[in-house]
Amino acid sequence: MDGRGDSEIPDFGDPALDARRARWTAALTGAVLALVGVAAAALRASGSAPVLVPAAYAVGAAVCALAAVLGSKGRTRRALWLLVVGAMVMALGDQFD
């Protein structure tokens, strides 16, 4: 190949831009999951589900809201782990349903 070969050289972006994207991703994902958890808790609380089900959704939503706050402050690794924990708590509530 006698061309420049730009496709062979990996292009690494700006680390600050990557950190900003990770921060926004963690914050927005946490906010969306928190809203979904609150909505699920409200729907399950109005029905005939056991008390543990809306409580699990509410706790999972609170954990995801905390993850959104941490993500917006730049603590993306902790925020992403909290998102996983919050989603698992909400999934546990779904199993109890």
Secondary structure, 3 states (H helix, E strand, C coil): CCCCCHHHCCCCCCHHHHHHHHHHHHHHHHHHHHHHHHHHHHHHHHCCCCCHHHHHHHHHHHHHHHHHHHHHCCCHHHHHHHHHHHHHHHHHHHHHC
